[in-house]
Amino acid sequence: MPHNYDYDALIIGSGPGGYVAAIRAAQLGQKVAVVEKGALGGVCLNIGCIPTKSIIHQAEIFRGRSKLTAMGVAVDDSGFKYENVFNVSRRTADGLSKGVAYLLKKNNVEVIIGAARLVSSHEVAVDGADGSRTVTARAVIAATGSRPRIIPGLEFDGKRILSSDDALMLKELPRRALIVGSGAIGVEFAHIMNAFGVEVHLVEMMERILPLDDGEVTALLTRLFTKRGIKVYTSAKISSHKINGESIDAVIDGAGGNMTALSVDKIFVMAGRTPNTDSVGFENLGIDTSASNGFIETGDYYQTAVKSVYAIGDIIASSPLLAHAASAEGEIAAEHIAGHKPRAARVDIMSIPGVVYCEPQTASFGLTEEQAVSQNVPFVKAAFPYRGCGKAVATDAADGMVKLLASPSTKKILGAHIIGSNASELIHELLLARNAGITPAQIATMIHAHPTLSETIMEAARAIEGWAVHA
């Protein structure tokens, strides 16, 4: 006899993975509920990618004052208050959170406010403002996201040592900032603070900033950051720090034993994130997270060891910590739950674009040159500089390049890496080409409008074939 569950699918968490999974399941005729203990939209929308991009947009406007001055315009910025920037970012986040609420309601997804905890394979206890209750579901999707990782000795205090969450809630920026960690979050905040006039010191323990990205891209970004006045320390770590009144005295141990002593107002720790799996109740189902630093192992369709329980997004071991990856995983899980044939058993990691929204932006997918070498993957490569593109030069955006890796035998695109203006938008032409089996030779002969930044894609494809015109 069939079970009488309260829901076909219950989603824990309403971030980009959770709310998209809920809507997709509802579209496929499932009775769906989302449990959320905070604001709808999760970390990404409320204290992550959305407010960050709002601040970055305003930072670029502010940084553009020099261009107005060059035109002879007198710019008086004496009335500038960073709190106004903060307020715009909060209005943006709040508005989009309401948008998620509208979408869930439109698709008949019930929203349950409270903290969820797995009790059994089909039962979830929810602790809300009105008390506790237990709901049942034929399938559960855990989409609980992540939080800033704590480094021993640099624990967050919300005043002097801050997380990325804390940084987004600042109404006033410090005069001097030390940022620990140069992944996407650290690099974006280095760009933001520098744009608003903060003295920025960026520390990375690996050999280069954005250590997982292509080496030529990160080398160019480092040069451009340094030119802007951002102090970059690689192969480095903070060996000591001491709060001294209103400032922090810190010592950075750098490459070759070099030591740098400096005084800053705040330290921002942006060295990775921790999965939110410690209070979800996975242990009640025998799902072990201890062997993988808190992450969940999943199989096809993102099922855990308990087949009625799925996990997606930042909490799973095989996923990059990206909102759009979580959304795609959520759609696959929802389709599997509904008995609808998913596009694939899992997302192709090589087809997930990664973007860093500093200036210039970086965007990439697939193999880096370093990965291709280490994995003994044969490749040919070519790069085309932005300075060879008329639109880039005309718009004062000549710093950048498009780099392609392709198979010498099949001509298939193995990876693409862009640094430059609008890289986040340009990357998708190459990703579509890869997914559709379109070769660089075909891109090379496709007419691109002139002048556009997309001509850099065409020229990079031509360079792979050995006949770039403007290089």
Buried (B, 14 or more C-beta within 10 A) or exposed (E): EEEEBBBBBBBBBBBBBBBBBBBBBBBBEBBBBBBBBBBBBBBBBBBBBBBBBBBBBBBBEBBEBEEEEEEEEEEEEEEEEBEEBBEBBBEBBBEBBEEBBEBBEEBEBBBBBBBBBBBBBBBBBBBBEEEEEEBBBBBBBBBBBBBBBBBEEBEBEEEBBBBBBBBBBBEEBBEBBBBBBBBBBBBBBBBBBBBBBBBBBBBBBBEBBBBBBBBBBBEBBBEBBEEBEBBBBBBBBBEEBEEEEEBBBBBBBBEEEEEBEBEBBBBBBBBBBBBBBEEBBBEBBEBEBEEBEBBBBBEEBBBBBBEBBBBBBBBBBBBBBBBBBBBBBBBBBBBBBBEBEBEEEBBEEBEBBBBBBBBBBBBBBBBBBEBBEEEEEEBBBBBBBBBBBEBBEEEEBBBBBBBBBBBEEEBBBBBBBBBBBBBBBBBEBBBEBBEEEBBBBEBBEEEBEEBBBBBBBBBBBBBBBEEBEBB
